[in-house]
């Protein structure tokens, strides 16, 4: 099972949220990561907001794009409200339960 092993503070700064363990980088640099981060002002569209929330969920639960998509397809096939069923499926994943019980240090 793969997981994100890249620079986690970059992800925290991109979303302006502590998805991974927060460090000083969040307070020292209040702008986006990258060379154009301090000057960059992006337009916020409906699509970009949806994509940002999807990416946050992916990083919070430590899923790859394929795992995320297949879980969403399972939620669509089940009855009920798709969003609620999807969140339930994410919460009952074994790796998430191990993390919540404190047996694993990180996601």
C-alpha positions in Angstrom: 0.0 0.0 0.0 1.5 3.3 -1.0 1.2 6.6 0.8 2.5 10.1 0.4 6.1 10.4 1.5 6.9 13.8 0.1 7.2 17.1 1.9 4.3 17.3 4.3 4.7 21.0 5.3 4.3 21.9 1.6 0.9 20.2 1.6 0.0 21.9 4.9 0.9 25.3 3.4 -0.9 24.6 0.2 -4.2 24.0 2.0 -3.5 26.3 4.9 -4.5 23.5 7.2 -2.5 21.1 9.4 -3.4 17.9 7.5 -0.1 16.4 8.7 1.8 17.2 11.9 2.1 21.0 12.1 5.5 22.5 12.4 7.0 26.0 12.4 6.7 26.4 8.6 3.0 27.2 8.9 3.6 30.2 11.1 6.9 31.4 9.5 5.5 31.4 5.9 1.9 32.3 5.6 1.9 32.0 1.8 1.6 29.2 -0.7 4.7 26.9 -1.3 6.8 27.4 -4.4 8.8 30.1 -6.0 5.7 32.2 -6.9 3.9 31.5 -3.6 4.2 35.0 -2.0 2.9 36.8 -5.1 0.4 34.2 -6.4 -3.3 35.1 -6.2 -5.4 32.3 -7.6 -9.0 32.7 -8.7 -11.3 30.6 -6.6 -13.9 28.8 -8.8 -16.5 26.2 -7.9 -14.3 23.6 -9.6 -11.2 24.6 -7.7 -13.0 24.6 -4.3 -14.3 21.0 -5.0 -10.9 19.8 -6.1 -9.2 21.3 -3.0 -11.7 19.6 -0.7 -11.2 16.3 -2.5 -7.4 16.6 -2.3 -7.7 17.4 1.5 -9.7 14.2 2.0 -7.2 12.2 0.1 -4.3 13.4 2.2 -6.2 13.2 5.4 -7.0 9.5 4.9 -3.7 8.7 3.1 -5.3 7.3 -0.1 -4.1 7.3 -3.6 -6.3 8.6 -6.4 -7.3 5.1 -7.5 -8.2 4.0 -3.9 -10.2 7.2 -3.4 -12.1 6.7 -6.7 -12.9 3.1 -6.1 -14.2 3.9 -2.6 -16.4 6.6 -4.0 -17.8 4.2 -6.6 -18.6 1.7 -3.8 -20.4 4.5 -2.0 -22.4 5.4 -5.1 -23.6 1.8 -5.5 -24.9 1.6 -2.0 -28.2 3.1 -1.0 -28.5 6.3 0.9 -26.8 9.7 0.7 -23.6 9.1 -1.2 -21.5 11.7 0.8 -22.5 10.2 4.1 -21.9 6.6 2.9 -18.5 7.6 1.5 -17.4 9.2 4.8 -18.5 6.0 6.6 -16.5 3.8 4.2 -13.4 6.0 4.8 -13.8 5.9 8.6 -14.0 2.1 8.8 -10.9 1.5 6.7 -8.4 -0.7 8.7 -5.6 1.9 8.5 -7.8 4.6 9.8 -9.0 2.5 12.7 -5.4 1.6 13.6 -4.5 5.3 13.6 -7.5 6.3 15.7 -6.8 3.6 18.3 -3.3 4.9 18.6 -1.4 1.8 17.4 0.1 3.7 14.5 2.1 6.9 14.9 1.2 8.5 11.6 -1.1 8.1 8.7 
